Amino acid sequence: MSAVLEVRGLRARYGPDREVLKGVNLSVSPGDFLVIIGPSGSGKSTLIRCVNRLVEPSAGSVLFEGQDLLSLRPAELRRARRHIGMIFQSYNLVDRLSVMDNVLTGRLGYTGTLRSLLRMFTRREMTQAMRLLERVGLSELAERRADRLSGGQRQRVGIARALFQNPRLLLVDEPTSSLDPKIAREVMALIKEVAAEYRVPVLCNMHDVELALACSTRVLGLKDGVAHFEGRPGEIDREVLGRIYAAEGA
Amino acid sequence: MVAVGAELARCAASVERMAAARTRTRAAQFGCWVLGTALLAWAAKGILVGDTDWSRITASGLLRAIQRFGRVDLSLVPSLLRPALETVLMATLGTLLGVAMALPVAFLGANNVTPLGRLSYLAARSTMTLSRSVHEIVWGLVFVAAAGLGTLAGVLAMAVRSVGFVSKTVAEAIEDVEEGPIEALRAVGASRLQILAFAIVPQVMPILLGNVVFEWDVNIRRSTIMGLVGAGGLGLALFRQMAAYNYGGVSAVVLVTLGLILVGEVVSHHARRAIL
């Protein structure tokens, strides 16, 4: 079975002497829910952002469905990004747009420039968006402005926006860090459900180990820009956690 | 106990240092006051004391002036309504034209979206400075020379004068937008133009509209004096009354101008509240 995403020897740096990723390998196959865990500053967010090049890696390769994303020119990269949905820690909604409009932005990559500037979305697109809002439990709030929602509701809009892309890979960056524990579990459960329904593999990072073990099919332990563990959640014990979370330079 | 003694000594030393620094600051402040007062006195002597004909300023002279201007020529008011309307229309057209020109300048002058790097950024920033640093009366003179006497010159002058303020505030608003939505739209594969329309414009819109209304209010003021250089409106009426030494007429024009500005103030106050 071929992998949807294959990351090899990925390196990234902020400035000349701050290397954040030091040669990371990972692969995501259909049906995977791969969670990256690790302490703050270990490079989790950078790793996820390197996949769709929101952060430019300095070396390595990122094969998405066999195509190396790092070799793409800007227009080709935009086309490739349409197939990769992303959910963010701070939701990243456009506050002054309605919930509906926020979901519709998920398909901007497919919408012609003129049509999108005139906000001319088709009935069909709006129906699809409405169905997704129904799925995440927000159909009543479709016309409300995004800044009037609670954190949990905002993240549900983020999930609907990502699904509206018909993604073939879902990148999820700390989806629950800004939410309280109960809402966090609900949001995580929703992501897991829709990922299964839409048959889209997930690459997610999280610092809540317990939640990560509960929802993942595989886990990658990242520390200091290097993968220290890769395996099934059942294989993680105190010894492994100790290795990942051990104080540096101790 | 020895350690405590050493600590105390260190504290005392740093307090000593801070006290000395404060004394220096106070001395510098005092010096600034003295220098400032001296400068003011020198300026007043240079341009006021020497250049004023003090013998002309008498109590009876002042009274006479008040009497002249106080006899407001209200019969003039009906004939001022058309120039007043002209003034408002000039301000409105000037503002709209100015905003139309300001938007591209703002886009080029915001360092996070400017398309050609330093080149376009500097070009836009110089445009802003040029527009703002030349007085509207001077712009009026330029456009009267270019487009002839009349309201067109006034409209152009105000438009050009408005570009600076509107584009500068909007450019700064663009530089301050939240990065999150931009990142999200990059991730879905949106183009630069789409990101501008969906992530940046909605964030900048309230600031843009608020400042446009403010600029319209300011332009009504500017518009009332445009006539002084022959660019139409109430200013022209003012100029004619002054040329005829009709002091009561001058007062009538000033009164109508005041009313107009009050109307502008009220309208812009409510418009801004509606936007925010």
Boltz contact constraints between the chains, C-beta under 6 A:
constraints:
  - contact:
      token1: [A, 52]
      token2: [B, 187]
      max_distance: 6.0
  - contact:
      token1: [A, 54]
      token2: [B, 183]
      max_distance: 6.0
  - contact:
      token1: [A, 78]
      token2: [B, 189]
      max_distance: 6.0
  - contact:
      token1: [A, 81]
      token2: [B, 189]
      max_distance: 6.0
  - contact:
      token1: [A, 82]
      token2: [B, 189]
      max_distance: 6.0
  - contact:
      token1: [A, 86]
      token2: [B, 187]
      max_distance: 6.0
  - contact:
      token1: [A, 90]
      token2: [B, 180]
      max_distance: 6.0
  - contact:
      token1: [A, 92]
      token2: [B, 180]
      max_distance: 6.0
  - contact:
      token1: [A, 92]
      token2: [B, 181]
      max_distance: 6.0
  - contact:
      token1: [A, 92]
      token2: [B, 183]
      max_distance: 6.0
  - contact:
      token1: [A, 92]
      token2: [B, 184]
      max_distance: 6.0
  - contact:
      token1: [A, 94]
      token2: [B, 181]
      max_distance: 6.0
  - contact:
      token1: [A, 94]
      token2: [B, 199]
      max_distance: 6.0
  - contact:
      token1: [A, 94]
      token2: [B, 202]
      max_distance: 6.0
  - contact:
      token1: [A, 96]
      token2: [B, 202]
      max_distance: 6.0
  - contact:
      token1: [A, 97]
      token2: [B, 202]
      max_distance: 6.0
  - contact:
      token1: [A, 105]
      token2: [B, 198]
      max_distance: 6.0
  - contact:
      token1: [A, 106]
      token2: [B, 188]
      max_distance: 6.0
  - contact:
      token1: [A, 108]
      token2: [B, 188]
      max_distance: 6.0
  - contact:
      token1: [A, 108]
      token2: [B, 190]
      max_distance: 6.0
  - contact:
      token1: [A, 108]
      token2: [B, 194]
      max_distance: 6.0
  - contact:
      token1: [A, 109]
      token2: [B, 188]
      max_distance: 6.0
  - contact:
      token1: [A, 109]
      token2: [B, 189]
      max_distance: 6.0
  - contact:
      token1: [A, 113]
      token2: [B, 193]
      max_distance: 6.0
  - contact:
      token1: [A, 116]
      token2: [B, 194]
      max_distance: 6.0
  - contact:
      token1: [A, 117]
      token2: [B, 197]
      max_distance: 6.0
  - contact:
      token1: [A, 165]
      token2: [B, 188]
      max_distance: 6.0
